[in-house]
Amino acid sequence: MKQATFTLYDRTTWPRSSHFDYYTRGFVKSVNSMTVRLDVSHFLTAVKERNLKFFPAFAALTGQLIAALPEMCTNVDKDGNPGYFSYLHPNFTIFHEDDKTFSDCWSAFDDDFDTFYGNLLQDTETYKNQKGIKVKEGQPMNFFCISCVPWLDYAAYCPVNYGGSPNLFPIITFGKYTEENGRYTMPFTLTISHACMDGYHLSVFFNSLQEKLNQF
């Protein structure tokens, strides 16, 4: 697994410098959480044609888009200085049907989709029967969370951290896809600190993800 780079923002030229301070050190330590409906009609067809599994394919596609958007990869160094990673590894959940619990696992990011997909598939198979909140050691600090609620077609979802400042890393959740008039859509939620992204940046991410799904 190659090492991600961490690039510090130039606080004299970074447009979001004052915004970052306001939402991390100021009075308003808020979170952005937005839910949209993604059209996965083409993606579903392509996944079936290529004999892929939906979750690892979707997670790999999403992870590659996140790597292309520095705002989504924002974090701080040991001294609290903001910067951004060159990519984030996906931290995902494995559901255990027997006792209805889940376990956290992570997989290595890769620029190549097939390799990235293979990493997710292999880790799921390796750790699917291990119980506990964390089942794979060595999770890097550059990660994003992605999980699915496949039993529900929900309208909104907001995993807010009430213990202090919102987490800088992206938290992604999506639900059950449903069919209407031949089109398949599903709820998709992104939650992230307001210090990292505003409504504009969320819109760029959602619109870009829809384009990638349409072109998969």
C-alpha positions in Angstrom: 0.0 0.0 0.0 1.5 3.3 -1.1 1.7 6.2 1.4 -0.6 9.1 1.0 0.8 12.6 1.0 -0.4 15.4 3.2 -0.1 18.9 1.9 -0.5 21.9 4.2 -2.8 24.7 3.0 -1.1 28.1 2.5 -3.0 30.1 5.1 -2.2 33.3 3.2 -3.8 32.2 0.0 -6.3 29.4 1.0 -9.8 30.9 0.4 -11.3 28.8 3.2 -8.8 29.8 5.8 -11.1 32.1 7.9 -14.0 29.7 7.3 -12.0 26.8 8.7 -11.1 28.8 11.8 -14.7 29.9 12.3 -16.1 26.4 12.2 -13.4 24.7 14.2 -12.3 27.3 16.8 -15.2 29.7 16.8 -18.7 29.6 18.4 -20.3 27.8 15.5 -18.9 24.2 15.3 -21.5 23.0 12.9 -21.9 20.0 10.6 -23.1 19.8 7.0 -25.4 16.9 6.3 -27.3 16.6 3.1 -29.3 13.8 1.6 -30.1 13.4 -2.1 -31.5 10.8 -4.4 -29.0 9.2 -6.7 -30.1 7.6 -9.9 -28.3 4.2 -10.0 -30.1 2.8 -13.0 -27.1 2.7 -15.4 -24.7 1.8 -12.6 -26.9 -1.2 -11.6 -27.0 -2.5 -15.2 -23.2 -2.0 -15.6 -22.5 -3.8 -12.3 -24.6 -6.8 -13.3 -23.0 -6.9 -16.8 -19.5 -6.9 -15.3 -20.5 -9.4 -12.6 -19.5 -7.0 -9.8 -21.0 -6.7 -6.3 -22.8 -3.4 -5.7 -21.3 -2.3 -2.4 -17.6 -2.6 -3.2 -18.1 -1.2 -6.7 -20.0 1.8 -5.3 -17.5 2.3 -2.5 -14.5 2.2 -4.9 -16.2 4.6 -7.3 -17.0 7.0 -4.5 -13.5 6.8 -3.0 -11.9 7.7 -6.3 -14.1 10.8 -6.6 -13.3 11.8 -3.0 -9.6 11.7 -3.8 -10.1 14.2 -6.6 -11.7 16.8 -4.2 -9.2 18.2 -1.7 -12.0 19.7 0.4 -13.2 16.2 1.2 -9.6 15.1 2.2 -9.0 18.0 4.6 -7.5 17.2 8.0 -4.9 18.7 10.4 -1.4 17.8 11.3 -0.1 17.0 14.8 0.1 20.8 15.5 -3.4 21.5 14.3 -2.4 23.0 10.9 -5.0 22.3 8.2 -4.0 20.5 5.0 -5.3 17.7 2.7 -4.4 14.1 2.0 -3.9 12.9 -1.6 -6.6 10.3 -1.0 -8.7 8.6 1.8 -9.1 4.9 2.5 -12.7 3.6 2.9 -13.7 2.5 6.3 -16.8 0.4 5.9 -19.2 -1.8 7.9 -19.8 -5.5 7.7 -23.2 -6.6 9.0 -23.5 -9.9 10.9 -26.9 -11.5 10.2 -26.8 -13.9 13.2 -26.6 -11.3 16.0 -27.5 -8.1 14.1 -24.3 -6.4 15.0 -21.7 -4.8 12.6 -17.9 -4.6 12.5 -15.7 -1.8 11.1 -13.2 -2.7 8.4 -11.0 -0.7 6.1 -9.5 -1.3 2.7 -6.6 0.3 0.8 -7.3 3.0 -1.8 -6.0 2.6 -5.3 -6.1 4.8 -8.4 -7.0 1.7 -10.5 -10.7 0.8 -10.0 -10.3 -2.9 -10.5 -7.5 -3.1 -7.8 -9.5 -0.9 -5.5 -12.6 -3.0 -5.9 -10.5 -6.1 -5.4 -9.2 -4.8 -2.1 -12.7 -4.1 -0.8 -13.9 -7.5 -1.9 -11.0 -9.4 -0.4 -11.2 -7.6 3.0 -14.9 -8.2 3.2 -14.4 -11.9 2.6 -11.4 -12.1 5.0 -13.2 -10.3 7.9 -16.8 -11.2 7.4 -17.0 -13.7 10.3 -15.0 -11.7 12.8 -16.9 -9.9 15.5 -16.2 -6.7 17.4 -16.3 -3.0 16.5 -12.8 -3.1 14.8 -11.7 -6.2 13.0 -8.7 -5.1 10.8 -5.7 -3.5 12.5 -3.6 -0.6 11.2 -6.3 1.8 9.9 -4.6 4.9 8.6 -5.7 8.4 9.8 -6.6 9.3 6.2 -10.0 7.6 5.9 -13.7 8.2 5.1 -16.6 6.2 6.5 -19.1 4.5 4.2 -22.0 2.3 5.2 -25.4 1.1 3.8 -28.8 0.8 5.3 -30.2 -1.7 2.8 -33.5 -2.3 4.7 -34.8 1.2 4.3 -35.5 3.8 1.7 -35.1 6.8 4.0 -35.6 10.5 3.5 -32.8 12.0 5.7 -30.0 10.8 7.9 -27.6 12.8 10.1 -24.9 11.1 12.3 -24.0 14.2 14.3 -21.1 14.2 16.8 -22.5 15.8 19.9 -19.3 15.5 21.9 -17.5 18.5 20.4 -16.4 19.7 17.0 -17.7 17.8 14.0 -15.3 15.2 12.5 -13.4 16.5 9.5 -13.5 13.2 7.6 -16.6 12.4 5.3 -19.3 10.1 6.6 -21.3 8.6 3.8 -24.5 6.5 4.2 -26.9 5.2 1.6 -30.1 3.3 1.7 -32.2 0.8 -0.2 -32.6 1.4 -4.0 -36.1 1.3 -5.3 -37.7 1.3 -8.8 -40.2 3.7 -10.2 -41.2 4.0 -13.8 -38.1 1.9 -14.9 -35.6 4.1 -13.0 -33.7 3.0 -9.8 -32.9 5.6 -7.2 -31.6 5.5 -3.7 -31.1 7.9 -0.8 -27.5 9.0 -0.3 -26.2 11.1 2.6 -22.9 13.0 3.1 -22.1 14.4 6.5 -19.0 16.4 7.0 -17.7 19.4 9.1 -18.8 22.8 7.8 -15.1 23.7 8.2 -14.4 21.5 5.2 -17.3 22.1 2.8 -20.2 24.5 2.2 -23.3 23.9 0.2 -21.4 24.6 -3.1 -18.8 21.9 -2.4 -21.5 19.4 -1.4 -23.3 20.1 -4.7 -20.1 19.6 -6.7 -19.6 16.2 -5.0 -23.2 15.1 -5.5 -23.3 16.2 -9.2 -19.9 14.7 -10.0 -20.9 11.4 -8.3 -24.1 11.2 -10.4 -22.0 11.8 -13.6 -19.6 9.0 -12.6 -22.5 6.6 -12.0 -24.0 7.5 -15.4 -20.7 6.9 -17.1 -19.6 3.7 -15.3 
